[in-house]
């Protein structure tokens, strides 16, 4: 290594120790300066084409200091002489991290992060152009056919696999060539991916294999190598794929090619290694991934290509089987008229569903024997006065006992993807449609199908689908041949007895298939729980054919990881989750939330559930009214008028006209319409850092949104006024001085002949950090606005309805009466209801001839919920509770601030509180990092908090109003421990 250390010194003036690294063609060395890795020295092989070198340097310049995903950066380059030959050397900045192969077994999160990193690098590479991208190169997937000659150098399963891939290449190559090409990294293998100490992707290195090809080819490389050594290779590939798709969405055409492209990369690796090893037997690097690839091929051999495609599509949110939508639509349509499959037609029978899940009765355990279980089913059926027993679709069962239901991944195939229909042995079975026999077989092993028929049918447009009917007697499949026609309602066999149906109580297993996965009567009737989402598309609910008038399917059960994956696949990526490890919440009660494991969390965040999670009074009102009527407001209904009257009674005069909506956002949008219509103007004054809702009209007046990431600034008719923040504001607690900004904006707009329509404010700005408005501000601001002819709108969505304790509405503390007040979902305890309350005069001006009609704003169910919340609020004296409990909480938190120099301020009213964390009280520099740590620590201790404010450094506390004194003290104790554990970090 000494000569390379000397080379680095002579060529680059870098004095370092050289450490050899592996490389396929070129010489790679790590240069350690003062004992720490500093550079990568890459000395290109003699004879490397100058065009390739020029492209490499152009590529490094193009990527520059990309922060999207770190990669090698060029520090310097030089022509050097080594072993008597002129060669090109690159001095590259070292990218710290552990190579993927040595970073430990990756979980789904790291795999998804890998996919996201590959997508980010692809996005950076997409803009790079150079003729050498199209060079003749052995690792270019578009030139893969040139490697077919090396198949003969392989042996056994590897040769068979590679030969099969190259045989398929002419079929998928034209589809691949039709996709747009770009520069791709093309070598995201287990030695080119770096993982940081935090488990995140620290970098993707080695740009030597960059070529022009469709981006999906580069993704296929990452998928191929991510599967090496994985306990469940396909699941690992799906996680990488989901991460890529979440950052750079893939088309259906790209996804359909992926299984072949993954195989192509594996075949290219085998052939390249064999070909190069023949030429250079001593190069150990060529064997780096080969043992793991051989092991992977053995594990993937049993996975049908159609199933791979389905799982890949599912990982990206597509329907796993593309044809499934048309098949299910036809089966639901008027043109589909299946004949009964048994004499006792499920469509007219009184159905009893058996329970073979872990929670099912002991008398149904299959270990009791088929006869005993059959007797127990009959007894249950008679007890329920039913005429037919069925076994549910999608039920996670404990009856699949044989080794045939085990899997290499350790997860048993336990979820039933058909419907069992129980009938006496020998009962006739009929075909629901006209079609043909696809296959017939007798499978007599324990827990197998016994006599089984696979029947092929067609939709009205000719799309094929299949019905597997199992547990028939042996005679039913004797003499039956594939291709044999069958008529609608024609007898196809008889129910088998336990001795010839696999050892089950007599019944038929009915299972729909939208694809056969290249298989026949060995299609699985039960699948792994982790794959149910995919199999629901492969095997839709057979009740589409049976037509039983009962619940024939078990509820889907998914763990937190599956739910998170489904969110990523089918929900917009802008929908965030709280906490580093998201909670799987399944219940709520009072001021507590309960997770899937039964752990209770004290909820200090969810102000929407105003009178407590699942308050029985509200639940009963909702349920009772939903069971009677829910319709729009074009009919007379007492719920609407009673609720509007009761709600208006909580406001000071002259606020007594109510308009109901479905949310606070709708209410604020309607308030803007009222103000603009009443004044004939457009301009709106808002407070800085305000948030008023997620409609486009409200994003325009919400600085919290339009001035942050992704925002585009205020709307053209919006003026932003200084927030009267006593803690951080320019004028401290002097409210009238802040209000001068309102007067200034009003004067400027009037001078331009575009006077303001409205001044809109939150009575305690929440997203701004639970800011109590400076004393005297609202009175002065209202006076300035009204003098200019503007209306005053109080947004009480978060802080109103008794939350502040001493008043029903937060604006009342300031001695003002708005022209319009807006309310949101807390008034329905989380039910989708909102309201605008205004004066008769503003309401009169809103009558322009254009009707205001909100289809479900003010529906009877919403009004019943709202009325129940009002009654609970009064009867349980929750406004007083907010004042008392909130007061005690403020005392406890303020006491903490006396001993913690990182607590800048404790503020708020009632149960709408904030604690601002700062680096020190003198500088008031926001301490977002500590705030986040405190939130996580409190969550670990069973208390849920969140952050808000312009710098996300304010702990917000806005629990359900049923929070008790004991719970408040517990919350303060937890917060004290969290603050202690998460002391400010020295800077």
Secondary structure, 3 states (H helix, E strand, C coil): CHHHHHHHHHHHCCCCEEEEECCCCCEEEEEEECCEEEEEEEECCCCCCHHHHHHHHHHHHHHCCCCCCCCCCEEEEEEEEECCEEEEEEEEECCCCEEHHHCCCCCHHHHHHHHHHHHHHHHHHCCCCCHHHHCCCCCCHHHHHHHHHHHHHCCHHHHHHHHHHHHHHHHHHHHHHCCCCEEECCCCCCCCEEECCCCCEEEECCCCCCEEECHHHHHHHHHHHHCCCCCCHHHHHHHHHHHHHHHCCCCHHHHHHHHHHHHHHHHHHHHHHHHHHHHCCCCHHHHCCHHHHHHHHHHHCCCCHHHHHHHHHHHCCCCCCCCHHHHHHHHHCCCCCCCCCCCCCCCCCCEEEECCCCCCCHHHCHHHCHHHHHHHHHHHHHHCCCCEEEECECCECCCCCCHHHCCCCCCCEEEECCEEEECCCCCEEECCCCEEEEEEEEECCCCCCEEEEEEEEECCCCCEEEEEEEEECHHHHCCCCCCCEECCCCEEEEECCHHHCCCCCCEEEEEEECCCCCCCCCCCCEEEHHHHHHHHHHCCCCHHHHCCCCCCECCCCCCHHHHHHHHHHHCCCCCCCCCCCCCCEEEEEECEEEECCCCEEEECCCCCCCCCECCHHHHHHHHHHHCCCCCCCCCCCHHHHHHHHHHHCCCCCCEEEEEEECCHHHHHHHHHHHHHHHHCCCEEEEECCCCCCCCHHHHCCCHHHHCCCCCCCCCCCEEEECCCECCCCCCCCCHHHHHHHHHHHHHHHHHCCCCEEEEEEECEECCCCCEEECCCHHHHHHHHHHHCCCEEEEECCCCCCCCCCCCCCHHHHHCCCCCEEEECHHHHCCCCCEEEEEEHHHHHHCCCCCCCCCCCCCCHHHHHHHHHHHHHHHHCCHHHHHHHHHHHHHHHHHHHHHHCCCEEEEEEECCEEEEEEECCCCCCCECHHHHHHHHHHHHHCCEECEEECCCCCEEEECCCCCCCHHHHHHHHHHHHHHHHHCCCCCC
